[in-house]
Every structure is written in C-alpha cells, then in structure tokens.
Amino acid sequence: MNFIEQYLARAAGLEAVAAGQDIRCRVDLVAAHDVTGPMAIQQFEHIGIDHVFDPKKVVMVIDHIFPAATVQAKTMHWIIKDFARQYGITLYDKGQGVIHQVLAESHRLQPGDILVGADSHTCTAGGYGVIAIPVGSTELAAAMATGTIDIEVPEVIEVYMTGQPKPYVGGKDIVLSLIKEFGVDGLTDKAVVFTGPGIAAISMDDRMTICNMGIEMGAMIACFGEETAATGVARTMPLALETVAIVAACPPSPANVRPVAELADVEVTQVVVGSCTNGRLSDMEQVVNILKKHQVHPAVTMLVVPASKNVLAAMEQAGWCKILRDAGAVITNPGCGPCFGAHQGLGTDRDVILSTTNRNFPGRMGHRSAQVYLASPATAAATAVCGRITQPGSLSSEGGAGNE
C-alpha cells in the first residue's frame, strides 16, 4: 500500500485497503463556513438527532462574506451562530480568517489524520500531511452526526520532486505548472501526492498553496509525503523544480498557463493578494519586499487580504502594514475577500485583474467578462507597481522586507 492507503486503512480500522474499495473512515475534524455551513445544518436537522458526534471536533468559520454584504449573508451568519451555541461547537467569527488558515493555526492535525470540510479547498491541509477531503453539505451533516465518512479509496498519482526552484519561483508557479500538465479534470476522484528530495526546498506555506489548488486538477486528496519515493502508486510524474518557470494562469481557466515573460503587454486595473491560497505571512513578505521600494501604479487598485487575524497581527508588528499602505495598497479584514465573488473588490467587464487566488473561471470574481489572471504574490506585487503583468526580479531595488 502507498501511504495514502495506509492512512485510510488506519482510519477505517482495516489491515489493508485498495483503490476502488468502499470504506468507512472515522474523522478527526469536521469543518464548514458561512456559505456551506447553513446548508449542512439544514441537512443535519433533517437527520433528526440532538447532538454532534464530538463538539470539540466540529468547527464553523465565518469567512466568505464577512462583513455581511447582503441581508441574506447576515442571515447565514445567524444560522451558524445559533447552531454553534446550541451544540457547543467551536465558532470563529468577526474576521478571524479563512477557514483553511484558521484550521492550520488553531486545529493543526497530524499527518494521516482525516479532515472533512464543506469547501472544495479543504485539501489545503495536505500541505502538512493531513488527508483532507472536500465534501458536500449532506456528507458534512452525516460526518457531524456520526464522526465518520464513506469514501471510495482513490487511485494515487505521485509527483516526484527533485532539485530546487529558481529565484522568485514559488508554490503558486509550481502548482500552476502542474495544472497545465494535468488539466482541470485530469486527476478527478484521484489522490495526488508530492514526494522526493525536492520537497525539502518547499516551505510549509508553499506546500499549503500547492495542495490548496489540488482540487483545480480535480484531485480528491492532495498531500505531501516523504523525500523518498512512494510505493504502490498508479503513476509517477517526475518534476525537476529547477525547470519550473514564473507563470500565470490566463482567462478563462487555471489550466491556461503561460510564462509571465510572455504577458508583458497585459495591462491590469486591479491586483489582489490573499485568500486561502496565498494570504500567509511569507506571501505578504514577498509583496513587502517589492512595495517597500516602489509605489502601486496610479491606474491599479491593489487589495491585500491577510488569511487570518494572526497573519495581520504579525504584519502590523513588523511594520509591513504601513509599508503597504504608504505604497498605495488597501489592506482589508482577514477572510476570503473577493475570491469567492461576493464582495470586497469585484470586477466589471472593464476590469483586468491579477490575483493570487485559486480560480479564474468567467464570473468567479464579478462580471463574466472581467479578465482574471492567477499568479504568485511576487508577480502580483511587481504587476501592481508596473500596471501590467510583470516578472518579479525585473524591478530595481527589490530589497528584503524589514521593519518600518
């Protein structure tokens, strides 16, 4: 068995499992947010039981539309608050941050633990070795009630990494390159694992970024393993990290990936840095590295969305918030920001947006005709300065981030 199968077998109480086998696994944590949570709560109430399986293992986070942009959004908040109060579960409210970052900071599971989340980017936790499974609201309701999940053991695809990335190449560039290779549905219902000596050169933040976008390849599970090769996988794809270029996903798909160097003629009106994909402290540092010596282009609106309250606090303590504001960026409250397309910076048919978020399908961030490009925080910062898509490293005086 490969290590994914070993983890699943342990959770199912079985000696061994195989791809295609239907199993029932115990779960270590169940989570939802203000968009998916109310639907799951409705399904939970339909089941007709009066308790969750373990209040300490059920978490709700208000992050997608906070502050509430509509009456309906505020109503969804109240549904979650009432449920949390009634059943004694953990609730993160008032701008604590994006669900996946909050879980990493406050409910850090161990490698091989099972996380079930009603959000497609639950796989973010695979960056620290968790078997993180995105589910629908009905499945989440069942998991809240029983503490188990029924799944089919997935076929496992291995990405075996060697070498180390070139300067300015980060996790976003790596995962976009993989999405170009596999396509948006090439790993549907499969698990993708990242192994090999090259993973030693990838930070935890970048690992979370890579796993976050595993779902953009269709993967059911995305997970980092060991520096040795996995055994018993269906396919191994070698990836020499030194060959990965600085890239961006062009409209209308995360798989429409091109080198940033080929996009220098694309002028932008808005730049977004943040979300569950690239809103962590190291992402913010890349932006500060550039904006401490440069100003945001006058034709560009730059939004910075920290992934959590803790990230924002660390930015403030380091003096980075002042650097960003003085450079012309706007810092919003922690959360999902405009990524979900509900508030805080949506595009019109006149807008061209470069974002560090995870999806650029038509209508994802506002108007269906808004053009959305996906790239790394370093590329986003360089682009904000120049007003057109720009390769990081091409600007003068890109010093290291320091105190105010």
C-alpha positions as CSV (number, residue, x, y, z in Angstrom):
1,M,0.0,0.0,0.0
2,N,1.1,3.6,-0.6
3,F,1.0,6.0,2.4
4,I,-2.5,7.4,1.4
5,E,-3.9,3.8,1.5
6,Q,-2.1,3.2,4.8
7,Y,-3.6,6.3,6.4
8,L,-7.1,5.4,5.1
9,A,-6.8,1.8,6.3
10,R,-5.9,3.0,9.8
11,A,-8.9,5.4,9.8
12,A,-11.2,2.6,8.7
13,G,-9.8,0.1,11.2
14,L,-8.7,-2.3,8.4
15,E,-5.3,-4.0,7.8
16,A,-5.3,-3.0,4.2
17,V,-7.3,-1.2,1.5
18,A,-7.0,-0.9,-2.2
19,A,-8.0,1.6,-4.9
20,G,-11.7,1.3,-5.7
21,Q,-12.7,-0.2,-2.4
22,D,-15.6,1.4,-0.5
23,I,-14.7,2.1,3.2
24,R,-16.0,4.0,6.2
25,C,-13.4,6.1,8.0
26,R,-13.5,7.8,11.3
27,V,-12.8,11.6,11.1
28,D,-10.6,13.7,13.3
29,L,-12.2,17.1,12.4
30,V,-15.3,18.4,10.5
31,A,-15.5,22.0,9.3
32,A,-17.7,24.3,7.3
33,H,-18.1,28.1,6.7
34,D,-20.8,30.6,6.3
35,V,-21.7,29.6,2.7
36,T,-21.8,25.8,3.1
37,G,-22.5,25.6,6.8
38,P,-26.1,26.6,6.8
39,M,-26.9,24.0,4.1
40,A,-25.2,21.3,6.2
41,I,-27.0,22.5,9.3
42,Q,-30.3,22.1,7.4
43,Q,-29.4,18.6,6.4
44,F,-28.2,17.8,10.0
45,E,-31.6,18.9,11.4
46,H,-33.3,16.7,8.8
47,I,-31.4,13.7,10.2
48,G,-33.2,14.3,13.5
49,I,-30.6,13.7,16.2
50,D,-29.9,16.1,19.1
51,H,-26.1,16.1,19.2
52,V,-22.9,16.2,17.1
53,F,-20.5,13.3,17.4
54,D,-17.9,15.4,19.3
55,P,-18.3,19.2,19.9
56,K,-14.5,19.6,20.1
57,K,-14.2,18.1,16.6
58,V,-16.8,20.3,14.7
59,V,-15.7,23.8,13.6
60,M,-17.6,26.6,11.8
61,V,-15.9,29.7,10.4
62,I,-17.5,32.9,9.2
63,D,-15.1,33.9,6.4
64,H,-16.6,34.0,2.9
65,I,-18.9,37.1,3.2
66,F,-17.7,39.0,6.3
67,P,-18.6,41.7,7.0
68,A,-22.0,40.7,5.5
69,A,-22.6,42.3,2.1
70,T,-26.3,41.4,2.0
71,V,-29.1,40.6,4.3
72,Q,-29.0,37.0,3.1
73,A,-25.4,36.8,4.1
74,K,-26.1,38.1,7.5
75,T,-28.9,35.5,7.9
76,M,-26.4,32.8,7.1
77,H,-24.2,34.1,9.8
78,W,-27.0,33.9,12.3
79,I,-27.8,30.3,11.3
80,I,-24.2,29.3,12.1
81,K,-24.1,31.2,15.4
82,D,-27.3,29.6,16.6
83,F,-26.1,26.2,15.7
84,A,-22.7,26.7,17.4
85,R,-24.5,27.9,20.6
86,Q,-26.9,25.0,20.6
87,Y,-24.4,22.2,20.1
88,G,-21.4,23.7,21.8
89,I,-19.1,23.6,18.8
90,T,-16.2,25.9,18.0
91,L,-17.1,29.1,16.0
92,Y,-14.7,31.5,14.5
93,D,-16.4,34.8,13.9
94,K,-15.6,38.5,13.5
95,G,-12.8,38.3,10.9
96,Q,-10.7,35.5,12.4
97,G,-9.7,34.5,9.0
98,V,-10.1,32.0,6.1
99,I,-11.3,28.5,7.2
100,H,-8.2,26.7,6.0
101,Q,-5.7,29.0,7.6
102,V,-7.7,29.1,10.9
103,L,-7.7,25.3,11.0
104,A,-3.9,25.2,10.3
105,E,-3.3,27.7,13.1
106,S,-5.7,26.5,15.8
107,H,-6.6,22.9,15.0
108,R,-3.4,21.6,13.5
109,L,-3.9,17.9,12.7
110,Q,-1.2,15.3,12.4
111,P,-0.1,13.6,9.2
112,G,-2.6,10.9,8.4
113,D,-5.4,12.4,10.3
114,I,-8.7,12.8,8.5
115,L,-10.2,16.2,7.9
116,V,-13.7,16.6,6.3
117,G,-14.6,20.0,5.1
118,A,-17.5,21.5,3.2
119,D,-15.3,23.6,0.9
120,S,-13.5,22.5,-2.2
121,H,-10.1,23.8,-1.0
122,T,-10.2,21.7,2.2
123,C,-7.2,19.9,0.6
124,T,-5.0,22.8,1.7
125,A,-4.3,20.8,4.9
126,G,-2.5,18.2,2.8
127,G,0.4,20.6,2.9
128,Y,1.1,19.4,6.4
129,G,0.3,15.7,5.7
130,V,-3.5,15.6,6.5
131,I,-5.9,13.5,4.5
132,A,-8.2,16.5,3.8
133,I,-11.4,15.6,1.9
134,P,-13.8,18.2,0.5
135,V,-17.5,17.1,0.7
136,G,-20.9,18.4,0.0
137,S,-23.3,19.7,2.7
138,T,-25.2,16.4,3.0
139,E,-22.0,14.4,3.6
140,L,-20.8,17.0,6.1
141,A,-24.1,16.7,8.0
142,A,-23.6,13.0,8.2
143,A,-20.0,13.5,9.4
144,M,-21.1,15.9,12.1
145,A,-23.6,13.4,13.3
146,T,-21.6,10.2,13.1
147,G,-17.9,11.1,13.1
148,T,-17.4,9.0,10.0
149,I,-17.3,9.4,6.2
150,D,-17.9,6.8,3.5
151,I,-15.4,7.1,0.6
152,E,-14.0,5.1,-2.3
153,V,-10.3,4.6,-1.9
154,P,-8.8,6.7,-4.7
155,E,-6.1,5.8,-7.2
156,V,-2.9,7.6,-6.2
157,I,-0.7,9.7,-8.6
158,E,2.7,10.7,-7.4
159,V,4.6,13.9,-8.3
160,Y,8.3,13.1,-7.5
161,M,10.2,16.4,-7.0
162,T,13.9,16.9,-7.4
163,G,16.2,19.9,-7.3
164,Q,15.1,23.3,-6.1
165,P,13.2,26.2,-7.6
166,K,14.9,29.2,-9.2
167,P,14.7,32.6,-7.6
168,Y,11.1,34.1,-7.4
169,V,9.6,30.7,-8.3
170,G,7.1,29.8,-5.5
171,G,4.5,27.3,-4.7
172,K,1.9,29.1,-7.0
173,D,4.2,28.7,-10.0
174,I,4.8,25.1,-9.2
175,V,1.1,24.2,-8.9
176,L,0.0,26.2,-11.9
177,S,2.6,24.3,-13.9
178,L,1.2,21.0,-12.7
179,I,-2.4,22.2,-13.5
180,K,-1.2,22.9,-17.0
181,E,0.2,19.4,-17.2
182,F,-2.8,17.5,-15.8
183,G,-5.6,19.8,-16.8
184,V,-8.6,20.9,-14.7
185,D,-10.0,17.4,-14.6
186,G,-7.0,15.1,-15.1
187,L,-7.0,13.9,-11.5
188,T,-10.7,13.7,-10.9
189,D,-11.5,11.4,-8.0
190,K,-7.8,10.6,-7.6
191,A,-5.3,11.5,-4.9
192,V,-2.1,13.3,-5.8
193,V,0.9,13.0,-3.5
194,F,4.1,15.1,-3.6
195,T,7.3,13.3,-2.7
196,G,11.0,13.3,-3.5
197,P,14.1,15.1,-2.2
198,G,12.9,18.3,-3.9
199,I,10.2,18.8,-1.3
200,A,12.9,19.8,1.2
201,A,13.2,23.1,-0.7
202,I,9.5,23.8,-0.5
203,S,8.3,25.8,2.6
204,M,5.2,24.8,4.6
205,D,3.4,27.8,3.3
206,D,4.2,26.8,-0.3
207,R,3.1,23.3,0.4
208,M,-0.2,24.5,1.5
209,T,-0.5,26.6,-1.6
210,I,0.2,23.6,-3.8
211,C,-2.3,21.4,-2.0
212,N,-4.9,24.1,-2.0
213,M,-5.0,24.0,-5.8
214,G,-5.0,20.2,-6.0
215,I,-8.8,20.5,-6.5
216,E,-8.1,22.6,-9.6
217,M,-6.7,19.4,-11.1
218,G,-9.8,17.5,-9.9
219,A,-7.9,15.7,-7.1
220,M,-10.0,14.3,-4.2
221,I,-6.9,14.4,-2.0
222,A,-3.6,16.4,-2.3
223,C,-0.9,15.6,0.2
224,F,2.8,16.0,0.9
225,G,4.7,12.8,1.9
226,E,8.3,11.9,2.4
227,E,11.5,12.7,0.5
228,T,11.6,9.1,-0.7
229,A,9.5,7.7,-3.5
230,A,6.1,6.4,-2.7
231,T,5.3,2.7,-3.4
232,G,2.2,1.2,-4.9
233,V,1.1,4.3,-6.9
234,A,-0.7,4.2,-10.2
235,R,1.7,6.6,-11.9
236,T,4.7,8.7,-11.1
237,M,5.4,12.1,-12.7
238,P,8.9,13.4,-12.2
239,L,9.2,17.2,-11.6
240,A,12.6,18.9,-11.7
241,L,11.9,22.0,-9.7
242,E,14.7,24.0,-11.4
243,T,12.7,23.7,-14.7
244,V,9.6,25.5,-13.3
245,A,9.2,29.0,-14.8
246,I,7.4,32.0,-13.3
247,V,3.9,31.6,-14.7
248,A,0.4,32.9,-14.7
249,A,-2.9,31.3,-15.4
250,C,-4.8,33.3,-18.1
251,P,-8.5,33.5,-18.6
252,P,-10.7,31.5,-18.6
253,S,-9.1,28.6,-16.7
254,P,-6.5,27.7,-14.1
255,A,-5.0,25.4,-16.7
256,N,-4.4,28.1,-19.3
257,V,-0.9,28.7,-18.1
258,R,1.8,30.8,-19.8
259,P,5.2,32.2,-18.7
260,V,4.8,35.6,-17.2
261,A,7.5,36.8,-19.5
262,E,5.1,36.3,-22.4
263,L,2.4,38.5,-20.8
264,A,4.2,41.8,-20.5
265,D,1.6,43.6,-22.8
266,V,-1.3,42.8,-20.5
267,E,-2.4,45.9,-18.6
268,V,-4.3,45.4,-15.3
269,T,-6.7,47.5,-13.3
270,Q,-6.7,45.5,-10.1
271,V,-4.3,43.3,-8.2
272,V,-5.4,41.0,-5.3
273,V,-3.0,39.3,-2.9
274,G,-4.5,37.0,-0.3
275,S,-7.1,34.2,0.2
276,C,-6.6,30.7,1.4
277,T,-4.1,30.2,-1.4
278,N,-1.6,33.0,-0.9
279,G,-2.6,35.0,2.2
280,R,0.0,33.8,4.6
281,L,2.9,35.7,6.2
282,S,5.6,34.6,3.7
283,D,3.3,35.6,0.9
284,M,2.9,39.1,2.4
285,E,6.7,39.3,2.9
286,Q,7.2,38.8,-0.9
287,V,4.9,41.8,-1.5
288,V,6.6,44.0,1.1
289,N,10.0,43.1,-0.4
290,I,8.8,45.0,-3.6
291,L,6.5,47.7,-2.3
292,K,8.9,49.0,0.3
293,K,10.9,50.5,-2.6
294,H,8.0,51.1,-5.1
295,Q,4.6,52.6,-5.4
296,V,1.4,51.0,-6.7
297,H,0.7,52.2,-10.2
298,P,-1.9,55.0,-10.2
299,A,-4.2,53.1,-12.6
300,V,-4.2,50.0,-10.3
301,T,-6.3,49.2,-7.3
302,M,-4.3,46.8,-5.1
303,L,-6.1,44.8,-2.4
304,V,-4.2,42.9,0.3
305,V,-6.3,40.3,2.2
306,P,-4.5,38.5,5.1
307,A,-5.5,34.9,5.5
308,S,-6.0,35.3,9.3
309,K,-6.1,37.7,12.2
310,N,-2.7,36.2,13.3
311,V,-1.2,37.0,9.9
312,L,-2.5,40.5,10.1
313,A,-1.1,41.0,13.6
314,A,2.3,39.8,12.6
315,M,2.2,42.2,9.6
316,E,1.4,45.1,11.9
317,Q,4.1,44.2,14.4
318,A,6.7,44.1,11.6
319,G,5.6,47.4,10.3
320,W,4.5,45.9,7.0
321,C,1.0,47.4,7.0
322,K,2.4,50.9,7.0
323,I,4.7,50.0,4.1
324,L,1.8,48.6,2.1
325,R,-0.5,51.5,2.8
326,D,2.2,54.1,2.1
327,A,2.8,52.3,-1.3
328,G,-0.8,52.7,-2.2
329,A,-2.2,49.3,-1.3
330,V,-5.5,48.7,0.6
331,I,-5.5,46.2,3.4
332,T,-8.8,44.5,4.1
333,N,-10.0,42.4,7.1
334,P,-8.8,38.8,7.1
335,G,-11.1,36.5,5.1
336,C,-11.8,35.3,1.6
337,G,-12.1,38.8,0.2
338,P,-13.1,39.0,-3.5
339,C,-12.0,35.4,-4.3
340,F,-15.5,34.0,-3.9
341,G,-17.0,36.7,-5.9
342,A,-19.4,38.0,-3.2
343,H,-17.8,41.3,-2.1
344,Q,-14.7,43.4,-1.4
345,G,-13.3,44.1,-4.9
346,L,-15.4,42.6,-7.7
347,G,-14.6,43.2,-11.3
348,T,-16.7,44.7,-14.1
349,D,-16.5,44.0,-17.8
350,R,-13.8,46.7,-18.0
351,D,-11.5,45.1,-15.4
352,V,-8.4,43.1,-15.9
353,I,-7.4,41.5,-12.5
354,L,-4.3,39.7,-11.5
355,S,-4.9,37.7,-8.3
356,T,-3.1,35.2,-6.1
357,T,-6.4,33.4,-5.6
358,N,-7.2,29.9,-7.0
359,R,-9.9,30.3,-9.7
360,N,-10.4,32.5,-12.7
361,F,-13.4,31.0,-14.4
362,P,-15.8,33.5,-16.0
363,G,-17.8,35.3,-13.3
364,R,-15.6,34.0,-10.4
365,M,-14.7,37.5,-9.3
366,G,-17.6,39.5,-10.5
367,H,-18.7,40.2,-14.1
368,R,-18.4,37.2,-16.5
369,S,-16.4,39.4,-18.9
370,A,-13.9,40.5,-16.2
371,Q,-10.5,39.1,-17.1
372,V,-8.8,37.3,-14.2
373,Y,-5.2,36.1,-14.2
374,L,-3.7,33.9,-11.4
375,A,-0.1,34.3,-10.3
376,S,2.2,34.3,-7.3
377,P,2.4,37.1,-4.7
378,A,5.8,38.3,-6.1
379,T,4.3,38.5,-9.6
380,A,1.3,40.3,-8.2
381,A,3.4,42.9,-6.4
382,A,5.6,43.6,-9.5
383,T,2.5,43.8,-11.6
384,A,0.8,46.3,-9.2
385,V,3.9,48.5,-9.5
386,C,4.1,48.5,-13.3
387,G,0.4,48.4,-14.2
388,R,1.0,45.4,-16.4
389,I,1.8,41.8,-15.8
390,T,5.5,41.9,-14.8
391,Q,8.0,39.2,-13.9
392,P,9.4,39.7,-10.3
393,G,13.1,40.4,-10.3
394,S,12.8,42.8,-13.2
395,L,12.4,45.8,-10.9
396,S,15.3,47.7,-9.4
397,S,15.9,47.8,-5.6
398,E,13.8,44.8,-4.6
399,G,15.3,44.7,-1.2
400,G,14.4,42.4,1.6
401,A,11.4,43.1,3.8
402,G,12.4,44.8,7.1
403,N,10.9,46.7,9.9
404,E,9.3,50.1,9.4
